Amino acid sequence: MARRGSGRATMQRAEAGDVFAPRRGLRALFVADAAILQIDGADALRLAAFSLAWSEAALGVWRLAETPAHLRAWWLGFDAEHAA
């Protein structure tokens, strides 16, 4: 949730192989099922079910590694630079 005029918030379904690379602002991945997050090709981050991984200053590419087809996960972002 974002207060009107405070910036641009995004939320989209995350699927295996998806790439998430906003240029600035907060980025996050919420998973309702266990998943593996690859950050810039570095070591994978194993996320337990109902986990939230976030960064307020991350650069580069976040990728959701191969996961079961039934995975429930969402990318979240917030960019205060686009405040109204």
Secondary structure as the mmCIF struct_conf table of DSSP 4:
data_model
#
loop_
_struct_conf.conf_type_id
_struct_conf.id
_struct_conf.beg_label_comp_id
_struct_conf.beg_label_asym_id
_struct_conf.beg_label_seq_id
_struct_conf.end_label_comp_id
_struct_conf.end_label_asym_id
_struct_conf.end_label_seq_id
TURN_TY1_P TURN_TY1_P1 ARG A 4 GLY A 5
BEND BEND1 SER A 6 SER A 6
STRN STRN1 ARG A 8 ARG A 13
TURN_TY1_P TURN_TY1_P2 ALA A 16 GLY A 17
STRN STRN2 VAL A 19 PHE A 20
BEND BEND2 ARG A 23 GLY A 25
STRN STRN3 LEU A 26 VAL A 31
BEND BEND3 ALA A 32 ASP A 33
STRN STRN4 ALA A 35 ILE A 39
TURN_TY1_P TURN_TY1_P3 ASP A 40 GLY A 41
BEND BEND4 ALA A 42 ASP A 43
STRN STRN5 ALA A 44 LEU A 47
TURN_TY1_P TURN_TY1_P4 ALA A 49 PHE A 50
STRN STRN6 SER A 51 SER A 55
BEND BEND5 GLU A 56 ALA A 57
BEND BEND6 GLY A 60 GLY A 60
STRN STRN7 TRP A 62 LEU A 64
HELX_LH_PP_P HELX_LH_PP_P1 ALA A 65 ALA A 65
BEND BEND7 GLU A 66 GLU A 66
TURN_TY1_P TURN_TY1_P5 ALA A 69 HIS A 70
STRN STRN8 ALA A 73 ASP A 79
HELX_RH_3T_P HELX_RH_3T_P1 ALA A 80 HIS A 82
#
